[in-house]
């Protein structure tokens, strides 16, 4: 490490915000591997409990907008990582980001934090701030808040991050794979300097030990400067697809572009819009000073990889084609550690399931079913845990597909988020338009709906031992309506419950009895 680093050589105490997100969920194990102690600040600590690194990290409940919880989380901490952003499109998100950053900076100073490390977006050189997209402008503002604070800050600025499961990679992947010929927005001709997630993590870990006098931004990028059109063509070459025909047209605005991306890829329009808006201007690094503190040629082998397995050999930073090849390999080997959908979806409900049987919060509609199963409980659980994604939902595929299309049409996530892992789930995982709210291996899977609804919805599936010694499958769909539209919604779909939910219960139990595991029910 750089000779001017901090004097102590032991492990530091690091606070990580955004640990349930794409970058944060990968940073925590890298910090632990580097010998640091890690504490995570999370609004819903249960989302982190099933991560492989959870036993080695401390998780505390709190929110970056709550000064008291931030202060408590920062107690005894040396370095604080700020990895949270508002991806919503509401009018208040810039103010929310600004206020959260101010709270974080103020509490870091009070707590005696040595350094704040922030990952923001690479802003175009020479473009006035008022011409930037609102999301890039907000990230630039957050970076300035940290640099103007009394605590030394490292502000890393990256453009497109390439890694298995990243939103940028998924957008590139699906656009290229699904469209052999496409009419595209004019931003496909914009020059970009992408960076592999492996290098982002390396820079984040290395930033913890920067000298106290360093308080500045660093542009971080890979060695390649390309247009988005070239990125798609190079992806096709790496993935061994036929050469893509790409025709840019000027009339596709960022809003139309995001809707187009939302239709073609699993990334919903609400997340695609800030990604596409950031591509309006050239985003190329204008310095590589980070190498003074996190060398591109370390003394030993690199210790940060894109996921499970052995660390990758040099070169550093990773060239674009190699970053693509690595990300594709992780996807094909089902070794995606975190995904863009790991973080909460803007506007999605987050209220936990009401546990009071006579819930005082208003109406709670239920659809309950149970069936005996001619199979061991373990066989039933394997079917339950493998539900969704490419494995399907075990009932009336067209109805599920239509519901997914309707959700995408109104700006929701739809069904195409799929699964992080084809067989295993953990708390906090996204699962099509659901999120795993609770999982008790071998017994309970509770999903919370993240589709656009006039209310809150959950789906529970249980594998139980019946009183007669046989295995029993129990299923509950619950809905808490919001206003008159919520009640109208429930009663409008109630006639289809016997087909959708009844068929699901029957097919799941039959699949368990036949030992079909994760086979999709037609």
C-alpha positions in Angstrom: 0.0 0.0 0.0 1.0 3.6 -0.5 3.9 4.6 1.8 2.0 7.7 3.1 -0.9 5.6 4.4 -2.3 5.6 7.9 0.3 4.6 10.5 -1.4 1.6 12.1 -1.2 -1.6 10.2 -3.8 -3.5 12.1 -7.4 -3.9 11.0 -9.7 -0.9 11.0 -13.3 -0.7 12.2 -15.4 0.0 9.2 -19.1 1.0 9.0 -20.8 0.0 5.7 -24.2 1.5 4.7 -26.0 0.0 1.8 -24.9 -3.6 2.6 -28.1 -5.0 1.2 -27.3 -3.4 -2.1 -25.2 -4.6 -5.1 -21.8 -3.0 -4.1 -22.3 -3.0 -0.3 -23.1 -6.7 -0.3 -19.8 -7.4 -2.0 -17.7 -4.9 -0.2 -18.4 -6.4 3.3 -16.6 -9.8 2.7 -13.7 -8.0 1.0 -13.2 -5.8 4.0 -13.3 -8.8 6.3 -10.8 -10.6 4.1 -8.5 -7.6 4.4 -8.5 -8.0 8.1 -11.0 -5.2 9.1 -13.9 -5.4 11.5 -17.2 -4.5 9.8 -20.5 -3.1 11.1 -23.4 -2.7 8.8 -26.2 -0.2 9.2 -29.5 -1.5 7.7 -33.1 -0.5 7.9 -34.0 -4.2 7.9 -31.2 -6.2 9.5 -33.1 -9.5 8.7 -32.2 -8.9 5.0 -28.5 -9.5 5.8 -28.8 -12.5 8.1 -28.4 -15.2 5.4 -25.4 -13.7 3.6 -22.3 -16.0 3.9 -20.4 -13.2 5.7 -23.2 -12.4 8.2 -21.7 -14.4 11.2 -18.4 -12.3 10.9 -20.0 -8.9 10.7 -22.1 -6.8 13.1 -25.4 -5.6 11.9 -27.3 -2.8 13.5 -30.7 -1.4 12.7 -31.0 2.2 11.6 -31.4 4.6 8.7 -29.1 7.3 7.3 -31.9 9.9 7.7 -32.1 9.2 11.4 -29.2 11.1 13.3 -29.6 9.0 16.5 -29.2 5.6 14.7 -26.3 6.9 12.6 -24.6 8.2 15.8 -25.0 4.8 17.5 -23.7 2.9 14.4 -20.6 5.1 14.2 -19.5 4.6 17.8 -15.9 3.3 17.8 -15.7 3.3 14.0 -12.6 4.4 12.0 -13.8 4.4 8.4 -17.4 4.9 7.2 -18.6 3.8 3.8 -21.6 5.6 2.3 -23.1 3.5 -0.4 -26.8 4.5 -0.4 -28.6 6.5 -3.1 -32.3 7.4 -3.8 -33.1 5.8 -7.1 -36.7 7.1 -7.1 -38.0 9.7 -9.5 -40.1 11.7 -7.0 -39.6 15.4 -6.5 -38.1 14.9 -3.1 -35.3 12.5 -3.7 -32.6 15.2 -4.2 -33.4 16.8 -0.9 -33.6 13.4 0.8 -30.1 12.5 -0.5 -28.7 16.0 0.6 -30.1 15.7 4.1 -28.9 12.1 4.6 -25.4 13.1 3.5 -25.4 16.0 5.9 -26.5 13.9 8.8 -23.8 11.3 7.9 -21.1 13.9 7.7 -22.1 15.6 10.9 -22.3 12.4 12.9 -19.0 11.2 11.5 -17.3 14.4 12.8 -18.9 14.0 16.2 -17.9 10.3 16.4 -14.3 11.0 15.4 -14.4 9.0 12.2 -11.0 9.1 10.4 -12.4 8.9 6.9 -15.6 8.8 4.8 -15.6 6.8 1.6 -18.3 7.5 -1.0 -19.0 5.9 -4.3 -20.7 8.3 -6.7 -21.2 8.8 -10.4 -18.6 10.0 -12.9 -19.7 13.4 -14.1 -18.9 14.7 -17.6 -16.0 17.1 -17.8 -16.9 20.7 -18.6 -20.7 20.2 -18.4 -22.4 22.7 -16.1 -24.1 21.0 -13.2 -27.6 22.3 -14.0 -27.4 20.4 -17.3 -26.7 17.1 -15.6 -29.5 14.6 -15.0 -31.1 14.9 -11.5 -29.5 11.7 -10.4 -26.0 12.6 -11.4 -26.5 16.1 -10.0 -27.6 14.6 -6.7 -24.6 12.3 -6.5 -22.3 15.2 -7.2 -23.9 17.2 -4.4 -23.5 14.3 -2.0 -19.8 14.1 -2.9 -19.4 17.9 -2.3 -21.0 17.6 1.1 -18.5 15.0 2.2 -15.5 16.9 0.8 -16.7 20.1 2.6 -17.1 18.3 5.9 -14.4 18.3 8.6 -13.8 14.5 8.2 -11.4 13.6 5.3 -13.3 12.0 2.4 -12.5 9.8 -0.5 -15.1 10.3 -3.3 -14.8 7.7 -6.0 -16.6 8.5 -9.2 -17.4 5.6 -11.6 -19.4 5.4 -14.8 -20.8 2.0 -16.0 -19.9 -0.8 -13.6 -19.6 -4.2 -15.2 -20.1 -7.2 -13.0 -22.4 -10.2 -12.7 -25.7 -8.9 -11.4 -25.1 -5.2 -11.8 -27.9 -3.1 -13.4 -25.6 -1.8 -16.0 -24.4 -5.3 -17.0 -28.0 -6.7 -17.0 -29.1 -3.8 -19.2 -26.3 -4.4 -21.6 -26.7 -8.2 -21.6 -30.4 -8.3 -22.3 -30.4 -5.5 -24.9 -27.7 -7.4 -26.8 -28.9 -10.9 -26.4 -32.6 -10.2 -27.2 -32.2 -7.8 -30.1 -30.0 -8.9 -33.0 -31.1 -5.7 -34.8 -32.2 -2.6 -33.0 -33.1 1.0 -33.4 -31.4 2.8 -30.5 -31.2 6.2 -28.8 -28.5 8.5 -29.8 -26.7 8.0 -26.5 -25.3 4.7 -27.9 -22.7 6.9 -29.6 -21.6 8.5 -26.3 -18.1 7.6 -25.1 -17.9 5.8 -21.8 -15.2 4.4 -19.6 -16.6 1.3 -17.9 -15.0 -0.4 -14.9 -15.2 -4.0 -13.6 -16.8 -4.4 -10.2 -13.7 -6.2 -9.1 -11.7 -2.9 -9.5 -14.4 -0.9 -7.8 -14.2 -3.1 -4.8 -10.4 -3.0 -4.9 -10.4 0.8 -4.8 -13.1 0.9 -2.1 -11.1 -1.4 0.2 -7.8 0.4 -0.5 -9.4 3.8 0.2 -9.7 2.9 3.9 -6.0 3.5 4.5 -5.5 6.7 2.6 -3.4 9.4 4.4 -5.3 11.8 6.6 -4.4 14.8 4.3 -6.2 13.2 1.3 -9.6 14.8 0.8 -10.6 14.7 -2.8 -12.4 13.0 -5.7 -10.9 10.2 -7.8 -12.1 9.2 -11.2 -12.1 5.4 -11.5 -12.4 3.5 -14.7 -11.1 0.5 -16.7 -8.5 0.8 -19.4 -11.0 1.0 -22.3 -12.9 4.0 -23.5 -15.8 2.8 -25.7 -19.2 3.9 -27.0 -22.3 2.0 -25.8 -22.7 0.7 -29.3 -19.2 -0.7 -29.2 -20.0 -2.2 -25.8 -23.0 -4.1 -27.2 -20.9 -5.4 -30.2 -18.1 -6.5 -27.9 -20.6 -8.2 -25.6 -21.9 -10.1 -28.6 -18.4 -11.2 -29.5 -17.6 -12.3 -26.0 -20.9 -14.1 -25.6 -20.4 -15.7 -29.1 -23.5 -14.1 -30.6 -23.9 -12.9 -34.2 -22.9 -9.4 -34.9 -25.6 -6.9 -33.9 -27.1 -4.3 -36.2 -27.4 -1.1 -34.3 -29.0 2.0 -35.8 -29.1 5.2 -33.5 -32.0 7.6 -33.9 -32.2 11.0 -32.3 -35.9 11.1 -31.3 -35.7 8.6 -28.4 -35.6 10.8 -25.3 -34.2 9.6 -22.0 -37.7 8.9 -20.8 -38.6 6.9 -23.9 -35.3 5.2 -23.7 -36.0 4.1 -20.1 -39.4 2.7 -21.1 -37.7 0.9 -24.0 -35.1 -0.6 -21.7 -37.8 -1.5 -19.2 -39.6 -3.5 -21.9 -36.6 -5.4 -23.3 -34.6 -6.0 -20.1 -35.4 -7.0 -16.5 -34.4 -3.5 -15.3 -37.6 -1.5 -14.6 -38.0 1.9 -16.1 -37.6 3.6 -12.7 -34.0 2.3 -12.4 -33.3 2.4 -16.2 -34.0 6.1 -16.4 -31.1 7.3 -14.2 -28.8 4.8 -16.0 -29.8 6.1 -19.5 -29.9 9.8 -18.4 -26.3 9.4 -17.2 -25.3 8.4 -20.8 -26.4 11.6 -22.4 -22.9 13.1 -21.9 -19.4 11.7 -22.3 -18.2 10.0 -19.0 -14.5 9.5 -19.3 -11.9 9.6 -16.5 -9.7 12.7 -16.6 -7.1 11.4 -14.1 -5.9 8.1 -12.6 -4.5 9.5 -9.4 -6.1 6.7 -7.4 -3.2 4.5 -8.4 -0.9 6.5 -6.1 -2.8 5.1 -3.2 -4.2 1.8 -4.5 -1.5 0.6 -6.9 -2.5 -1.1 -10.2 0.5 -3.4 -9.7 0.3 -4.6 -6.1 3.2 -6.4 -4.3 1.3 -9.7 -4.2 -1.6 -11.3 -6.1 -4.9 -9.3 -6.2 -7.2 -10.3 -3.4 -10.5 -9.0 -4.8 -12.6 -11.0 -7.3 -16.0 -10.8 -8.9 -17.4 -13.5 -6.7 -16.6 -17.0 -5.3 -13.4 -18.7 -6.5 -9.7 -17.9 -6.8 -8.5 -14.3 -7.1 -8.0 -13.3 -10.7 -4.5 -12.8 -12.2 -3.3 -9.4 -13.4 -3.9 -7.1 -15.4 -5.2 -4.3 -13.3 -7.5 -2.6 -13.9 -9.4 -5.3 -15.7 -10.0 -4.7 -19.5 -13.6 -4.4 -20.6 -13.7 -7.7 -22.5 -12.2 -9.6 -19.6 -14.7 -8.0 -17.2 -17.5 -9.1 -19.5 -16.2 -12.6 -19.7 -15.9 -12.9 -16.0 -19.4 -11.5 -15.4 -20.8 -14.0 -18.0 -19.0 -16.9 -16.4 -20.5 -16.0 -12.9 -24.0 -15.9 -14.4 -23.6 -19.2 -16.2 -22.1 -20.9 -13.2 -24.9 -19.5 -11.0 -22.3 -17.7 -8.7 -23.9 -14.3 -8.7 -23.1 -12.9 -5.2 -25.4 -9.9 -5.3 -27.7 -8.4 -7.9 -29.0 -4.9 -8.7 -32.3 -6.1 -7.3 -30.7 -6.9 -3.9 -31.6 -3.3 -2.9 -35.1 -2.2 -2.2 -37.1 -1.1 -5.3 -38.1 2.6 -5.2 -41.8 2.9 -4.3 -42.1 -0.8 -3.3 -43.9 -1.5 -0.1 -41.7 -2.4 2.9 -44.2 -2.9 5.7 -43.7 -6.2 7.5 -46.4 -8.8 7.7 -48.9 -8.0 10.4 -48.6 -10.8 13.0 -51.7 -10.0 15.1 -54.5 -12.4 14.1 -57.0 -9.7 14.7 -54.9 -7.1 13.0 -55.8 -3.6 14.1 -54.5 -2.0 11.0 -57.7 -2.5 9.0 -59.0 -5.1 6.6 -56.8 -8.1 5.9 -58.1 -10.3 3.1 -56.9 -14.0 3.0 -56.9 -16.9 0.6 -55.8 -20.0 2.6 -55.3 -23.5 1.2 -53.8 -26.7 2.6 -53.2 -30.2 1.1 -51.7 -33.5 2.2 -48.6 -34.5 0.3 -47.4 -38.0 -0.5 -43.7 -37.0 0.0 -41.3 -36.3 2.8 -41.3 -32.7 4.1 -37.8 -32.3 2.7 -39.0 -33.0 -0.8 -41.9 -30.5 -0.4 -39.4 -27.9 0.8 -37.2 -28.3 -2.2 -40.1 -27.5 -4.5 -41.1 -24.5 -2.3 -37.6 -23.0 -2.2 -37.1 -23.4 -6.0 -40.2 -21.5 -7.0 -40.2 -18.6 -9.3 -37.7 -17.4 -12.0 -37.1 -19.9 -14.7 -38.8 -22.6 -12.5 -42.1 -20.8 -12.8 -45.0 -20.5 -10.3 -46.7 -23.9 -10.7 -50.0 -22.5 -12.0 -51.5 -20.9 -15.1 -48.3 -19.5 -16.6 -50.2 -17.1 -18.9 -51.9 -15.5 -15.9 -48.6 -14.9 -14.2 -47.1 -13.5 -17.4 -50.0 -11.1 -17.9 -49.7 -9.9 -14.4 -46.0 -9.3 -14.9 -46.6 -7.4 -18.2 -49.3 -5.2 -16.5 -46.8 -4.4 -13.7 -44.1 -3.4 -16.2 -46.7 -1.3 -18.1 -47.3 0.8 -14.9 -43.6 1.1 -14.1 -43.3 -1.9 -11.8 -40.5 -4.5 -11.8 -42.6 -7.3 -13.5 -41.6 -10.9 -13.4 -38.2 -10.6 -15.2 -36.0 -10.0 -12.1 -36.0 -13.8 -11.7 -33.8 -15.3 -9.0 -30.3 -14.8 -7.8 -29.8 -18.6 -7.4 -31.9 -21.3 -9.1 -32.2 -23.5 -6.0 -31.4 -21.5 -2.8 -33.1 -18.4 -1.3 -32.1 -16.1 1.5 -33.9 -13.3 3.4 -33.9 -10.2 1.3 -33.6 -11.9 -2.1 -35.7 -10.5 -4.9 -37.9 -13.2 -6.6 -39.6 -11.9 -9.7 -42.0 -9.3 -8.4 -41.7 -10.6 -4.8 -39.1 -10.2 -2.1 -38.2 -12.9 0.5 -39.3 -11.3 3.7 -38.8 -14.4 5.8 -37.4 -17.9 5.3 -37.2 -20.7 7.8 -35.4 -23.5 6.0 -37.5 -26.6 5.8 -40.6 -24.9 7.0 -41.7 -21.4 5.9 -41.2 -19.1 2.9 -42.9 -15.7 3.1 -42.8 -13.4 0.1 -43.8 -9.7 0.1 -45.2 -8.3 -3.1 -43.2 -5.5 -4.9 -45.5 -5.2 -7.8 -47.6 -2.0 -8.1 -50.7 -2.6 -6.0 -53.3 -0.5 -4.2 -52.2 -2.1 -0.9 -49.8 -4.6 0.7 -49.6 -8.3 -0.2 -47.8 -11.3 1.0 -47.6 -15.0 -0.1 -46.7 -17.7 2.5 -45.8 -21.3 1.8 -45.3 -23.9 4.6 -44.0 -27.4 4.7 -45.4 -29.1 7.9 -46.0 -32.4 9.6 -49.7 -33.2 9.7 -51.4 -34.8 12.7 -51.8 -38.0 10.8 -48.0 -38.3 10.2 -48.3 -37.2 6.6 -46.6 -34.1 5.2 -48.9 -31.1 4.8 -48.6 -28.1 2.4 -50.1 -24.9 3.7 -50.4 -21.7 1.6 -51.7 -18.2 2.5 -52.1 -15.2 0.3 -52.8 -12.0 2.3 -53.8 -8.5 1.1 -54.2 -5.3 3.1 -56.1 -2.9 0.8 -55.3 0.8 0.6 -58.5 2.8 0.2 -61.5 1.9 -1.9 -59.3 1.0 -4.9 -57.6 -1.7 -2.8 -60.9 -3.3 -1.9 -62.1 -3.1 -5.5 -58.8 -4.7 -6.6 -59.2 -7.7 -4.2 -62.7 -8.5 -5.3 -61.9 -8.1 -9.0 -59.2 -10.7 -8.8 -60.9 -13.0 -6.2 -62.7 -15.1 -8.9 -59.3 -16.1 -10.3 -57.9 -17.3 -7.0 -59.1 -20.8 -7.3 -57.3 -21.1 -10.7 -54.1 -19.3 -9.7 -53.6 -20.1 -6.0 -55.6 -23.4 -6.0 -53.6 -24.6 -9.0 -50.4 -23.6 -7.4 -51.1 -25.6 -4.2 -52.1 -28.7 -6.3 -49.1 -28.5 -8.6 -46.6 -27.9 -5.8 -47.8 -30.9 -3.9 -47.8 -33.1 -7.0 -44.3 -31.9 -7.9 -43.1 -32.9 -4.5 -44.8 -36.3 -4.7 -43.2 -37.0 -8.1 -39.8 -35.7 -7.0 -39.9 -33.1 -9.8 -38.0 -30.5 -7.7 -37.7 -27.3 -9.6 -39.4 -28.4 -12.8 -41.6 -25.7 -14.2 -45.2 -26.6 -14.4 -46.8 -26.0 -17.8 
